[in-house]
Amino acid sequence: MIEVDVRGFSCPIPVVRTKKAIEDNPGTPVTVLVETAVSKENVSRLAQSRGYSVDVEEVEDGFRIILSPSSK
């Protein structure tokens, strides 16, 4: 699993780095750590548009977003 830690960055950086991780590691689950609800929504929207399922966990310093590729 790939982990992208973009806590401390505001959009569009979380989306850009998540997109790069998805493109560089096709078919691999990606975990993204973000601080804000806006970043959580934007990263989730990107992942869903790429066919990933999204599971969000609230953690102490923000959100952990687990992106799983669809099994087509």
ABEGO torsion letter per residue (X at the ends): XBBBBABGBBOAAAAAAAAAAAAABBGBBBBBBBABAAAAAAAAAAAAAAGBBBBBBBBAAEBBBBBBBBBX
